[in-house]
Amino acid sequence: MKEILLANETFGMAARQFDRTAEFLGLDEAVRERCKWPKRMLSFSMPVSMDDGRTEVFFGHRVQHHLSRGPVKGGIRYSPHVELGEVAALAMWMNWKCALMRLPYGGAKGGIACNPREMSTGEKERLTRRFAQEMLPFIGEDIDIPAPDMGTDAQTMAWIVDTASTQAGRFTPGIVTGKPLELQGSEGRTQATGHGVAFTATRALQRLGIDCTDASAVIQGFGNVGSYAAETLMFDGVKVKGVSDISGAIWSDNGLDICQLREYVARTGGVLDFPNSEPIDAQELMLQKVDILAPCAMERVIDEEVAKKLQCRVLAEGANGPTTPEADAIIEERGDIFLVPDVMCNAGGVTVSYFEWVQNLQRFSWTEREVLSKLETQLATTFDRLVSFAETRKCSHRIAALALGIKEVADVKKTRGLYP
């Protein structure tokens, strides 16, 4: 099984990051092995009746990396590219993220290999309910709490809640987070990840002595994370000059009106041909001279060649694993880019998911202002702790973030001991 995981590029990248950090920490080999590999890897085949009458079998996965610090937490993504190794890598990153943020969770991730853009609402509902049914023995508010990710949303979570509640014979809202408000979801959850990306990026600008009103940004990916990151940056005074998504990339020297762009994308399905903008090559967009570059889409978009040509001052990783280890080495050697690593930069989503879970357990709700204020306080504390660690130990921000998270897990493993 180890060989199968390591054959996946994304898991191999996560494993190399872990190995490098474990060497930096001087972790004992036994603890290192226990921390690295997932606790559970579940795979399901799911036959679904399609609208045209045929039956199609989909394949899905749920990986639970560790339960040593509490129930596991992580999203469910629907994408044609979902593989077990990718899901395992994302679960590993989520483990370090939760530990870094000092949330009482381990890491998890789930996914189904499908193309949600080509499926009707009815097909997605039937697929989701079948996936929920398969996962039910392994998820719950004390075991594993899924959430939305790429290709899924609050409606997806509503179907899972309904499936679980029907089976239990009672309402079970705590089984997932990222739910609609009417199902005891949390205010602020939808924009949380993007809000956190923008908050940590502007905090990096402050460290560099750059005023937000003099700053510019490029957002790669305009889904839930990228669109809210762009919107929050614009409200903070940053000029968002370029944006890309699956339809293409656009640019405006004067800055894009993100509120109007969100409405345009909702109508047309993509950013291309947005009024008062011009098209630009998606790869070239990331290489423009701006203060903030926020990759908010897929893994491994910044490789060695891209890293050499970057002209940003702050690299805010809204996506998971957007920068390869080889690119990391180049960025570290350059020394002119302030990296906000993914395990902190995009931790807003899981942090507010934690708040939602707490509200569900207490049957109590907080206002959006309370939620976002608590989020910013937690991110600010982690940001300062990470930067201080990096400066004290003279290491990169990537190593600092992973070291803080991995050490938290390793210490718990040592304290609990090894069950015979």
C-alpha positions, 0 to 999 in steps of 0.5 A: 500500500505504501508503494501505491500511495507514493506512486501518486505525485501529490502524495509523494510531494506531501511525503517529501515535505514530511520527511524533510520536516521530520529530519529538521525536527530530529523525530525518532524513527518509530514516531516518524513512521506512525505520524506519516501514514494514514490510519484508515483508507476507505474506498467505495464503488457506487452504482448510480442511476443516471437521468438517461436510464443507464447505471454508472459506477463511480469510485470514491475514497475517504482517508482518515490520517490520524485520530490521536488528537480528536475526530478527523476533519476534512472536505469532500471533493468531486473532480475527475482527477480524484485518486486515493493517493491525492486524497491521502495527501490532502488528509495528511496536510489537513492533519498538520493544518489542524495541529498547527491551528491547535484545533482538536482534530486529526486530518481527513479528506474524501473525494469521488472521481466524477465531473459535477459540471456534467451532472444534473442536480438529481444525479449529484444528489443520488451520488452524494446519498450513496456515498453518505450511505457507504461512509456512515459507519465511519463518520460522525461528530465524534469520529469524522466530520466531512465538509465541502471542498472542490465541486461540492457545497452546502447543498451537498452537505444538506444531502449527507445530513438528511441521509444520516438523519433518516438512518438515525431516526433523529436530526444529526446536524453535527455529522458535517460542517459547511451546511446551509444556515437552516440546517444549523450551519454557521454564519461566515462558513462560506467565505471563511477560507477565502477571508483567511487567505486575504487576512494572512496575505495582508498581514504579510504585507504589514510585515513587509511595510506595504500599505494595502491601498498601495498593493496589487494582487493576482488570484489564480482560481475564482471558485469559492476560495479565490472569489472570497479572497479577491473580494476581501482583498478589494474591501481592504484596499488592495487592487486585484488586477488579475483573475483566472478560472477554468474559462481563462484569465483576465487582467486590468491595470486599474483593478477589477470590480470583484463584486461585479465579477462575481455576478458576471461569473454566476451568469456566464460560468467563467471570468473570460470576456468580463467588461473592462478587462483584457484576456491574458495567458493563464500561466503568464498571469501568475508571473505578473509583477504584483504584491500578492499572488494567491494560487487558489485552485489546484495542487502543483501549479508552481513548479521550478520554472514558474518559481524562477520567474515569480515577481510577487512579494507575497505568495499566499497559498489558498490551495492545498499544495500549489508549490512543489518541493523543487519550487520551494527550494528555489523560493527559499534560495531567492529569499525575496518572497514572503511565503504564507504556506497553505497549512496556515493560509487556507486554514480559515475553512477548517477553523470556522468548521470547528466553530460550526461543530462547537455551535452544533454540540452546544445547540447555540449560534454565533453572528457572522461578526463573532465568527470572523472576529474569532477566526482572525484572532486565531489566524493572527496568533498562529501567524505570529507564532509561525513567523517567530519560529521561523526567525528563531530557528532560521528556517523557511515558513514552510518548514516552520508551519509543518514543524509546528503541526507535526511536532504537535501530533508527534508529542501526542503520539509519544504521550499516548504510547503505542497500544500493543 
